[in-house]
């Protein structure tokens, strides 16, 4: 009875659940129609006559975490609405061609919905296709190129002059935003100027750019769980608390929450770990040794911090990299010969071993046969053929032992 009652309840409830799920699905589809998913992005492209400065611009824009300035969001929304109008007009033209007038009357333009923060998307375009237009282009030309490539920003780097110092003009959507004399020695100065412009232009007022200063030359930095991958010490952050995690060889790991504001410099410090001595014993003795990337010619190291990485190399031997987090006073390392990395050589040694077995069996078999014949004939004196086979048997036995040792010693080292 209990099972039947449970089953009857399940049967009576199931249709209601199906009806509810269908209603929910219809509502969800309706919502998605009004507010389509598909995150839109701020699309930009950089073209220019100076590759170094173009790379600098790319690096600067990559520092921007997103785009949330109201003016930029509005321009992206206008681009999306224009695209929807074009899509609607194309669809309407198709219906006219098909004489499907009923569908034309019901055709509506999809609404545009943007999030408060847009991702940044780089669009690759060819400079050779637009170089002549860009050099003499006005605002209308840039509007044409923006529409043709579905862009929000087209940045053109114009370069004049010859020699080390070049006169640079940065043109953003037809407007000159930067004029400067540029050389590689002015990289940092130009980087700060561009970061300041794009932080103000692409981000809301509660964002600032900062210098990260660490008392360690080589350090891994994680900010709010995201690893800082670019080599510059500049970073763009929203005002407020941020979690910084730092790690470096020979220093204790550190996590610190810092309230970021208008102050440009963010100063971080790491404390050194206790050091220990280390002796590295190697086979072969003569090796090129690097510890944490630095060359060392002395195998006894008076002071080292864990974790550390040892890289060893020697002619005719495989390169070995060893990493340790332990506090060891001695490390024994043996490098494998390069020939051991060749499977054909190992197979050849295996075949030599099998050939030695076959030769030994033949020689001992011949020697045994001669002894048997000699016993039957009961001849006296030493048989010359018997002496030959005795010698061959001894040589074969020695060769068998040598090839066996050679093969098994190679196989025993993990080949």
Phi, psi and omega per residue, in radians:
X1 nan -0.679 -3.115
X2 -1.123 -0.750 -3.137
X3 -1.123 -0.746 3.141
X4 -1.135 -0.701 3.121
X5 -1.124 -0.759 3.112
X6 -1.090 -0.733 3.138
X7 -1.151 -0.703 -3.133
X8 -1.164 -0.629 3.077
X9 -1.150 -0.735 3.132
X10 -1.069 -0.716 -3.134
X11 -1.160 -0.674 -3.104
X12 -1.293 -0.485 -3.109
X13 -1.463 -0.585 -3.011
X14 -0.959 -0.818 -3.137
X15 -1.035 -0.665 3.133
X16 -1.121 -0.700 3.121
X17 -1.108 -0.709 -3.133
X18 -1.125 -0.746 3.134
X19 -1.091 -0.773 3.126
X20 -1.089 -0.773 -3.140
X21 -1.104 -0.654 3.110
X22 -1.149 -0.740 3.114
X23 -1.092 -0.762 3.130
X24 -1.082 -0.702 3.138
X25 -1.130 -0.715 3.122
X26 -1.109 -0.738 3.123
X27 -1.125 -0.722 -3.131
X28 -1.109 -0.758 3.110
X29 -1.089 -0.691 3.141
X30 -1.116 -0.737 3.119
X31 -1.122 -0.769 -3.135
X32 -1.136 -0.525 3.098
X33 -1.199 -0.724 3.133
X34 -1.274 -0.669 -3.101
X35 -2.157 1.411 -3.082
X36 -1.099 2.535 3.059
X37 -1.306 -2.673 -3.135
X38 1.388 1.460 -3.056
X39 -1.091 2.183 3.093
X40 -1.456 2.784 -3.090
X41 -2.344 2.840 3.009
X42 -1.480 2.018 -3.007
X43 -1.784 2.261 -3.130
X44 -2.394 2.797 3.050
X45 -2.518 2.497 3.131
X46 -2.061 2.197 3.053
X47 -2.191 2.543 -3.118
X48 -3.000 2.990 -3.082
X49 -1.789 -0.050 3.118
X50 -2.232 1.860 -3.044
X51 -1.080 -0.642 -3.136
X52 -1.107 -0.745 -3.109
X53 -1.278 -0.599 3.055
X54 -1.077 -0.749 3.100
X55 -1.123 -0.641 3.088
X56 -1.096 -0.774 3.106
X57 -1.074 -0.760 3.102
X58 -1.024 -0.774 -3.132
X59 -1.105 -0.705 -3.129
X60 -1.146 -0.813 -3.118
X61 -1.148 -0.529 3.106
X62 -1.164 -0.311 3.093
X63 -1.323 -0.334 -3.137
X64 -1.277 2.174 -3.083
X65 -1.232 -0.508 -3.116
X66 -3.020 -2.998 3.063
X67 -2.189 2.208 3.125
X68 -2.469 0.207 3.086
X69 -1.198 2.397 -3.042
X70 -1.074 -0.695 -3.123
X71 -1.147 -0.696 3.123
X72 -1.187 -0.732 3.108
X73 -1.051 -0.669 3.131
X74 -1.164 -0.705 3.141
X75 -1.200 -0.631 3.075
X76 -1.144 -0.699 3.107
X77 -1.091 -0.692 3.108
X78 -1.125 -0.699 3.104
X79 -1.107 -0.752 3.134
X80 -1.129 -0.699 3.104
X81 -1.135 -0.679 3.101
X82 -1.098 -0.736 3.110
X83 -1.097 -0.684 3.111
X84 -1.160 -0.669 3.109
X85 -1.114 -0.760 3.122
X86 -1.089 -0.735 3.129
X87 -1.106 -0.714 3.138
X88 -1.153 -0.747 -3.137
X89 -1.137 -0.661 3.093
X90 -1.113 -0.724 3.131
X91 -1.151 -0.675 3.137
X92 -1.141 -0.689 3.118
X93 -1.119 -0.649 3.098
X94 -1.132 -0.721 3.124
X95 -1.137 -0.688 3.094
X96 -1.091 -0.703 -3.137
X97 -1.159 -0.604 3.124
X98 -1.501 -0.072 -3.078
X99 1.022 0.629 3.114
X100 -1.690 1.285 -3.015
X101 -1.250 -0.490 3.129
X102 -1.122 -0.705 3.130
X103 -1.212 -0.525 3.130
X104 -1.114 -0.741 -3.111
X105 -1.159 -0.482 -3.124
X106 -1.655 0.016 -3.089
X107 -1.345 2.206 3.125
X108 -2.261 2.699 3.127
X109 -1.458 2.324 -3.140
X110 -1.209 2.390 -3.140
X111 -1.237 2.661 3.140
X112 -1.768 2.290 3.122
X113 -2.293 2.249 -3.130
X114 -2.078 2.581 3.010
X115 -1.412 2.957 -3.107
X116 -1.316 -0.301 3.121
X117 -2.300 2.232 -3.115
X118 -1.866 2.509 3.010
X119 -1.278 2.807 -3.134
X120 -1.828 2.233 -3.098
X121 -2.194 2.159 3.093
X122 -1.561 2.349 3.130
X123 -1.981 2.186 -3.138
X124 -1.484 2.164 3.079
X125 -2.240 2.829 -3.066
X126 -1.654 2.156 3.134
X127 -1.156 -0.649 -3.109
X128 -1.092 -0.484 -3.130
X129 -1.277 -0.476 -2.995
X130 -2.159 0.107 -3.020
X131 -1.037 -0.781 -3.110
X132 -1.157 -0.667 3.116
X133 -1.174 -0.700 -3.074
X134 -1.210 -0.649 -3.080
X135 -1.199 -0.569 -3.109
X136 -1.981 0.110 -2.989
X137 -1.291 2.598 3.027
X138 -1.915 -2.916 -3.118
X139 -1.046 -0.702 -3.134
X140 -1.091 -0.670 3.116
X141 -1.100 -0.763 3.138
X142 -1.152 -0.665 3.091
X143 -1.072 -0.691 3.111
X144 -1.105 -0.818 -3.126
X145 -1.162 -0.642 3.093
X146 -1.107 -0.772 -3.133
X147 -1.184 -0.738 -3.095
X148 -1.093 -0.640 -3.082
X149 -1.797 0.115 3.115
X150 0.958 0.932 -3.071
X151 -1.956 2.752 2.979
X152 -1.770 -0.457 -3.132
X153 -2.538 2.292 3.017
X154 -2.117 2.019 -3.064
X155 -1.910 2.180 -3.104
X156 -2.049 2.218 3.098
X157 -1.746 1.904 3.133
X158 -1.684 2.313 -3.036
X159 -2.188 2.277 3.111
X160 -2.199 2.653 3.055
X161 1.646 2.948 3.127
X162 -2.258 2.843 3.134
X163 1.722 -2.819 -3.052
X164 -1.251 -0.765 -3.094
X165 -1.687 2.226 3.132
X166 -2.056 2.573 3.042
X167 -1.536 2.115 -3.049
X168 -1.933 2.384 2.951
X169 -2.159 2.223 3.074
X170 -1.817 2.039 -3.078
X171 -1.942 2.105 -3.093
X172 -1.936 1.930 -3.125
X173 0.897 0.701 3.086
X174 1.576 -0.077 -3.113
X175 -1.969 2.284 3.120
X176 -1.282 2.088 -3.132
X177 -1.901 -0.218 -3.119
X178 -2.741 2.288 3.011
X179 -2.243 2.234 -3.083
X180 -2.790 2.739 2.942
X181 -1.602 2.153 -2.963
X182 -2.117 2.395 2.941
X183 -2.532 2.915 -3.069
X184 -1.037 -0.527 -3.138
X185 -1.195 -0.305 3.131
X186 -1.708 0.294 -3.062
X187 -1.003 -0.893 -3.067
X188 -1.085 -0.704 3.141
X189 -1.118 -0.802 3.125
X190 -1.147 -0.668 -3.142
X191 -1.039 -0.807 3.135
X192 -1.103 -0.727 -3.130
X193 -1.097 -0.763 -3.138
X194 -1.217 -0.711 3.101
X195 -1.055 -0.708 3.121
X196 -1.084 -0.734 -3.131
X197 -1.145 -0.894 -3.040
X198 -1.259 -0.508 3.038
X199 -1.100 -0.732 3.126
X200 -1.254 -0.626 -3.028
X201 -1.410 -0.666 -3.011
X202 -1.734 -0.350 -3.027
X203 -2.063 2.722 3.107
X204 -1.203 2.965 -2.983
X205 -1.187 -0.250 -3.126
X206 -1.578 0.468 3.060
X207 -2.111 2.590 3.097
X208 -2.533 2.769 3.035
X209 -1.797 2.634 -3.002
X210 -2.461 2.783 2.947
X211 -1.708 2.276 3.017
X212 -1.709 2.071 -3.130
X213 -1.988 2.107 -3.140
X214 -2.154 2.503 -3.099
X215 -1.410 0.223 -3.129
X216 -2.175 2.295 -3.081
X217 -1.170 -0.676 -3.114
X218 -2.072 1.966 -3.042
X219 -2.556 2.535 3.043
X220 -1.728 2.218 -3.053
X221 -2.087 2.282 3.034
X222 -2.089 2.242 -3.105
X223 -2.072 2.035 -3.120
X224 0.944 0.658 3.098
X225 1.505 -0.078 -3.139
X226 -1.848 2.224 -3.112
X227 -1.275 2.290 3.084
X228 -1.393 1.940 -3.026
X229 -1.739 -0.420 -3.106
X230 -1.355 2.698 -3.037
X231 -1.442 -0.302 -3.112
X232 -1.209 2.707 3.092
X233 -1.578 0.085 3.109
X234 -1.548 2.594 3.095
X235 -2.654 2.590 3.132
X236 -1.977 2.192 -3.076
X237 -2.380 2.687 2.994
X238 -1.375 2.494 3.134
X239 -1.071 2.435 -3.131
X240 2.341 -3.032 -3.105
X241 -1.328 2.422 3.085
X242 -2.400 2.521 -3.113
X243 -1.717 2.118 3.131
X244 -1.904 2.231 3.060
X245 -2.079 2.247 -3.074
X246 -2.208 2.497 3.061
X247 -2.576 2.503 3.123
X248 -2.749 2.557 -3.130
X249 -1.074 2.252 3.135
X250 1.549 0.030 -3.119
X251 -2.275 2.637 3.130
X252 -1.281 2.471 3.110
X253 -1.136 2.504 -3.086
X254 -2.415 2.365 3.029
X255 -2.184 2.243 -3.043
X256 -2.484 2.383 3.074
X257 -1.710 2.156 -3.085
X258 -2.122 2.350 3.060
X259 -1.449 1.949 -3.074
X260 -1.667 2.326 3.123
X261 -2.390 -2.297 -3.113
X262 -1.527 -0.202 3.116
X263 -1.091 2.247 -3.056
X264 -1.251 -0.728 -3.017
X265 -1.584 2.300 2.993
X266 -1.981 1.896 -3.056
X267 -1.720 2.179 -3.119
X268 -2.216 2.493 -3.132
X269 -2.287 2.548 3.058
X270 -2.092 2.546 3.134
X271 -1.708 2.361 -3.136
X272 -1.215 2.570 3.059
X273 -1.390 2.888 3.036
X274 -1.232 2.359 -3.104
X275 -1.594 2.894 3.068
X276 -2.543 2.793 3.117
X277 -1.482 2.762 -3.101
X278 -2.627 2.344 3.008
X279 -2.015 2.306 -3.095
X280 -1.962 2.002 3.091
X281 -1.727 2.255 -3.046
X282 -2.234 2.591 2.938
X283 -2.189 2.009 0.076
X284 -1.291 2.967 -3.063
X285 -1.225 -0.739 -3.089
X286 -1.506 1.905 -3.134
X287 -2.414 2.740 2.954
X288 -1.571 2.043 -3.005
X289 -2.053 2.284 3.075
X290 -2.247 2.328 3.127
X291 -2.058 2.064 -3.065
X292 0.951 0.633 3.078
X293 1.511 -0.098 -3.109
X294 -1.813 2.359 -3.109
X295 -1.209 2.385 3.080
X296 -2.275 2.316 3.099
X297 -1.812 -0.067 3.134
X298 -1.953 2.195 -3.105
X299 -1.360 -0.219 3.054
X300 -1.760 2.102 -3.101
X301 -1.959 2.093 -3.068
X302 -1.249 -0.611 -3.068
X303 -2.472 2.122 3.101
X304 -2.529 2.637 -3.114
X305 -1.972 2.469 3.056
X306 -1.641 2.490 0.034
X307 -1.405 2.730 3.127
X308 -2.448 2.793 -3.136
X309 -2.194 2.231 3.116
X310 -1.937 2.254 3.048
X311 -2.059 2.199 -3.094
X312 -2.143 2.419 3.085
X313 -2.586 2.631 3.117
X314 -2.727 2.546 3.123
X315 -0.979 2.389 3.134
X316 1.241 0.227 3.093
X317 -2.265 2.705 3.125
X318 -1.269 2.585 3.077
X319 -1.342 2.400 -3.123
X320 -2.224 2.303 3.048
X321 -2.041 2.207 -3.055
X322 -2.167 2.244 3.129
X323 -2.114 2.385 -3.079
X324 -2.443 2.458 3.014
X325 -1.850 0.010 -3.061
X326 -1.552 2.841 3.072
X327 -1.731 1.416 -3.112
X328 -1.672 2.493 3.045
X329 -1.611 -0.327 3.141
X330 -2.564 2.434 3.081
X331 -2.278 2.190 3.098
X332 -1.817 2.138 -3.073
X333 -2.233 2.327 3.090
X334 -2.148 2.155 3.140
X335 -1.534 2.472 3.086
X336 -1.462 2.410 3.039
X337 -1.061 2.621 -3.110
X338 -1.085 -0.570 -3.112
X339 -1.107 -0.383 -3.128
X340 -1.276 -0.253 3.083
X341 -1.442 -0.114 -3.101
X342 -1.711 1.943 -3.108
X343 -1.152 -0.483 3.128
X344 -1.132 -0.661 3.129
X345 -1.173 -0.711 3.109
X346 -1.100 -0.726 3.115
X347 -1.116 -0.634 3.115
X348 -1.135 -0.691 3.104
X349 -1.154 -0.639 3.091
X350 -1.126 -0.743 3.129
X351 -1.146 -0.657 3.075
X352 -1.048 -0.695 3.141
X353 -1.128 -0.783 3.140
X354 -1.165 -0.646 3.094
X355 -1.137 -0.611 3.106
X356 -1.153 -0.674 3.090
X357 -1.085 -0.789 -3.126
X358 -1.103 -0.776 3.135
X359 -1.103 -0.713 3.141
X360 -1.127 -0.728 3.116
X361 -1.099 -0.736 3.133
X362 -1.113 -0.796 -3.093
X363 -1.159 -0.760 3.115
X364 -1.198 -0.601 3.086
X365 -1.129 -0.750 3.103
X366 -1.121 -0.730 3.123
X367 -1.103 -0.731 3.121
X368 -1.142 -0.676 3.134
X369 -1.130 -0.722 3.133
X370 -1.145 -0.684 3.104
X371 -1.095 -0.688 3.141
X372 -1.154 -0.764 3.109
X373 -1.109 -0.694 -3.139
X374 -1.108 -0.698 3.129
X375 -1.175 -0.603 3.141
X376 -1.211 -0.783 -3.117
X377 -1.355 -0.327 3.131
X378 0.956 0.712 3.141
X379 -1.363 2.723 3.139
X380 -1.823 2.799 3.130
X381 1.471 2.948 -3.094
X382 -1.572 2.270 3.108
X383 -1.418 2.282 -3.110
X384 -1.075 -0.725 3.134
X385 -1.107 -0.631 3.123
X386 -1.140 -0.695 3.131
X387 -1.124 -0.703 3.138
X388 -1.073 -0.834 -3.118
X389 -1.170 -0.543 3.067
X390 -1.091 -0.778 3.125
X391 -1.125 -0.771 3.131
X392 -1.089 -0.669 -3.127
X393 -1.127 -0.733 -3.141
X394 -1.141 -0.779 3.121
X395 -1.101 -0.730 3.133
X396 -1.098 -0.692 3.136
X397 -1.126 -0.767 3.116
X398 -1.095 -0.770 3.124
X399 -1.100 -0.667 3.111
X400 -1.080 -0.785 3.132
X401 -1.100 -0.766 -3.111
X402 -1.121 -0.822 -3.134
X403 -1.158 -0.603 3.110
X404 -1.138 -0.783 3.112
X405 -1.101 -0.747 -3.126
X406 -1.093 -0.799 -3.102
X407 -1.192 -0.841 -3.059
X408 -1.283 -0.493 3.075
X409 -1.205 -0.638 3.089
X410 -1.208 -0.813 3.140
X411 -1.127 -0.573 -3.116
X412 -1.253 -0.172 -3.140
X413 -1.730 0.350 2.988
X414 1.541 0.280 3.121
X415 -1.546 nan nan
